[in-house]
Amino acid sequence: MTKDILNKVLRILNANMKNIEITSEQKEDDLSTIGLDSITFIHIIVALEEEFYIEIPDEYLLLTKMNTISKMTEVVSAVVDRQKIAIDE
């Protein structure tokens, strides 16, 4: 599932970042150094929540907590997995 999540995160990032094409090779790059600002970050969070039908916990709603593609993918994966476990119980 993580590969699917990674692809969706990339699609959402590229849809929201202006004049920048982000690739999976940049998954460890600090997105704030290549143009991610706080307003765009909020748009991306909303898009991630809508795409995956999740609510990202407040403690992750900081640019420093989700400033790389890897961090975004990990957080989304953890929330999706947590919801799947809750549904299965």
DRENNURO-11467 format. One line per 10 residues: their letters; for each residue y, z negated, x negated of C-alpha. Coordinates in nm, 4 decimals. Each point is the difference from the previous one (the first is absolute). Layout:
N
a> Y Z X ~ ...
END
This chain:
89
mtkdilnkvl> 0.0000 0.0000 0.0000 ~ 0.2383 -0.0669 -0.2891 ~ 0.0216 0.3712 -0.0903 ~ 0.0936 0.0760 0.3602 ~ 0.2585 -0.2795 -0.0065 ~ 0.1374 0.1262 -0.3320 ~ 0.0431 0.3505 0.1410 ~ 0.1775 -0.1312 0.3092 ~ 0.2265 -0.2252 -0.2090 ~ 0.0923 0.3007 -0.2157
rilnanmkni> 0.0708 0.2126 0.3064 ~ 0.2248 -0.2721 0.1464 ~ 0.1803 -0.0523 -0.3307 ~ 0.0656 0.3704 -0.0418 ~ 0.1217 0.0289 0.3581 ~ 0.2529 -0.2782 -0.0591 ~ 0.1127 0.0497 -0.3604 ~ 0.2747 0.2544 -0.0438 ~ -0.0289 0.2836 -0.2533 ~ -0.3011 -0.1574 -0.1728
eitseqkedd> -0.3657 0.1008 0.0083 ~ -0.2199 -0.3005 -0.0753 ~ -0.3586 0.0550 -0.1137 ~ -0.3033 -0.2251 -0.0362 ~ 0.0486 0.0110 -0.3791 ~ 0.3107 -0.2138 0.0561 ~ -0.1894 -0.2772 0.1782 ~ 0.1049 -0.2623 -0.2552 ~ 0.3610 0.1178 -0.0364 ~ 0.2747 -0.2279 0.1301
lstigldsit> 0.1275 0.1956 0.2996 ~ 0.3401 -0.1668 -0.0152 ~ 0.0624 0.1741 -0.3327 ~ -0.0597 0.3414 0.1569 ~ 0.2137 -0.0398 0.3089 ~ -0.1543 -0.2515 0.2403 ~ 0.2817 -0.2125 0.1426 ~ -0.0166 -0.2843 0.2523 ~ 0.0796 0.2147 0.3043 ~ -0.2639 0.2579 -0.0892
fihiivalee> -0.2447 -0.2846 -0.0664 ~ 0.0515 -0.1284 0.3548 ~ -0.0619 0.3487 0.1405 ~ -0.3208 0.0244 -0.2042 ~ -0.1212 -0.3426 0.1183 ~ 0.0574 0.0975 0.3639 ~ -0.1806 0.3309 -0.0557 ~ -0.2955 -0.1769 -0.1659 ~ -0.0263 -0.2476 0.2866 ~ 0.0076 0.2803 0.2553
efyieipdey> -0.2473 0.2190 -0.1902 ~ -0.2591 -0.2755 -0.0460 ~ 0.0715 -0.2041 0.3169 ~ 0.0622 -0.3105 -0.2103 ~ 0.2657 -0.2602 -0.0627 ~ 0.0673 -0.0603 -0.3658 ~ 0.0370 -0.3753 -0.0655 ~ 0.3523 -0.1201 -0.0676 ~ -0.0827 -0.1112 -0.3546 ~ -0.0522 0.3660 -0.0956
llltkmntis> 0.3203 0.1298 0.1564 ~ 0.1829 -0.0096 -0.3319 ~ 0.0574 0.3046 -0.2163 ~ -0.1256 -0.1956 -0.3016 ~ -0.3332 -0.0706 0.1779 ~ -0.0612 0.3655 0.0917 ~ 0.1900 0.2010 -0.2603 ~ -0.2930 0.2185 -0.1094 ~ -0.2402 0.2272 0.1836 ~ -0.2871 -0.2220 -0.1172
kmtevvsavv> 0.1585 -0.3130 0.1458 ~ 0.0727 0.1733 0.3303 ~ -0.3565 0.1292 0.0208 ~ -0.1453 -0.3430 -0.0843 ~ 0.2115 -0.1795 0.2604 ~ -0.0777 0.2542 0.2726 ~ -0.3723 -0.0073 -0.0891 ~ -0.0071 -0.3801 0.0137 ~ 0.1721 -0.0118 0.3393 ~ -0.2219 0.2756 0.1426
drqkiaide> -0.3127 -0.1773 -0.1324 ~ 0.1180 -0.3341 0.1401 ~ 0.0488 0.1581 0.3424 ~ -0.3407 0.1667 -0.0177 ~ -0.1641 -0.3353 -0.0768 ~ 0.1842 -0.1650 0.2907 ~ -0.1171 0.2744 0.2364 ~ -0.3599 -0.0256 -0.1220 ~ -0.0179 -0.3773 0.0526
END
